[in-house]
């Protein structure tokens, strides 16, 4: 799974990358604007770990931008920040974050939260595939029903015209 780390602090960026590389394909950026661009790329990351305070665009702002874009709104977003008040957590979740982790953090907890994000992304993909399959089946059913009606109409006895009966 592709994961984006948006963190302006080089130490934390490197630490996060090392934590996730064994399980994920990780890319990193240093600011919120670059995070938005990377998430919008074709075949871009489906999970992002965003710092709250970054140059260009803050983490909650990135969340709002992602949620407003239908093409990428299904991305799983984790805010990772030193902001730990209830008001901050609520603000982050209201901005569109799926999860919220405070610094300092336990490495295994972060890995577990990324695995939860992966499961949700995989479930969303499976649901989308089932929806597509269902739409294909509905279209096929409509086509078959149209053909049945057409066949039934062609088999019905046709009324004889006056000239044919004379």
N, C-alpha and C positions, 0 to 999 in steps of 0.2 A: 504494500500500500504506500502511496505517495503522501508524505507529510511535509508541511511547510512550517518552518520555525521563523517567526518574525520577532527578533530580539535585537535591540541596539547595543547591549552590553556584550562584548566579544567573549568574555569568560562564560557567561550563561549560555550564549549561543553555542559555543564549543561543547559545554557540558551537556546540553540538551541533545545535541547531535550525537555525541558519544553514547548517550543513554538509549537512543532510538535506532541507531544504525543497524544493530544486529537484526531487528525485526522489521524495519521500514526503510523505504527509499526516501532519504531526507534531503531537502533543499533548504537553504537559509537566505534570509534577507535582513537588512538592518533597519528598515523603516516601514511604516504602514502603507505608504503609497506603493512601494515595491511589492508589498504583500498582496494588495488588491490586484495589481497587474499579474502577479504570478498565479493567483487563484483563478483569474479569468483566462489564462492560457488554455488552448486546446489540450486536452489530456493533462490538465494541471492537477495539483494536489487536491485530495478530497477531505483532508483533515489538516487543520492549522492550529498551531500553538502560538498565541499572540500575547506579547507583552502589552500592558496597558499604556505605559508612557513610552512613546517612540517619536522620533522626528517625523514630520510630514503629516501623519495621521495616527491618532491614538487607537489602541486596540478596540475599544467599543465603537469607534467610528468605522473601523474596518468591518466589524460585525454588522453594523447597519447597512453598509454598502453591499456586503455579500447577500444579506437577506433581501435587499431590494432588487437584486439581479436574478430573475427567474432561472437563468441558465446555470448558476452556481449556488443558488440559495440552499441546496441540500448539503453543502459542505458542513462538516462537523467542526465546530470552533471551540477551542479551549482558551480561556483567558488565564494567563500565568503571570501573577503580579504580587507585589508587596502590599498592595492595598487590601486590607483585610477586615474593614468594618462591614457591618450588615448592610449599610447604605451602599457601599461600593459593590458588594456582591450582587445586590438587587439591581443596581444600575447596569452592571455588566451583563447579567442575565436578561434584563429588559432590552438591552441593546441587541440581543440576538445570540449571545454566547450559549453554547450547549452545556458547558461545564466551566468551573471556576476553581483554580488551584492557587494557593498563596505561597509566596516565597518566605522563608525557606521551605522546601518541599521534600518529601521522601521519594527517592528515585523509583522505588517499586510501586508506590501509589500512582505516580505519574504514568508509568508503564501500564498499570492496570486501567487507568482512565483512557489511555490511548486504545487499549484493547476493546474497551466498551464502545468507544467511537467507531472502531473498525467493525464491530458486530452490527452497530446501527447502520453504518454505510452499506454493509453487505445485505442487511435485511431490506433496506430501501431499494437496492439494485434488484434483489429478488422480487420484490413487490412490483417494481416497474416492469420487469420481464413478464410477470404473471398478468399484469394489466394489458400489455401488448398482446400476449397470447389470447387473452379473453376477447379483446377487440378483433383479432383475426378470426376467432371462432364465431363471433357475432356476425361479422361480415360474410363468412362462409354460410352461416345459417340463413341469413337474408337472401343470399344468392340461391340457395337450394329451395327456399320457400317460393321464390319467384319462379324458378323452373318448374316446381310442382304445380303451381297455379297455371302456368302456361301449358303444361302437359294436360292438365285436367280440362282446360278450355278447348284444347285441340281435339280431345276425345268426345266432347259433348256432341250429340246429334244436332246437325244443322237443320233449321227449319227449311222446308222445301219451298221454293219459289212458285208462284202461280203458273208460270210457263212450264215448269218441270212437271207439275201435277196434271196438266191438261193433256 
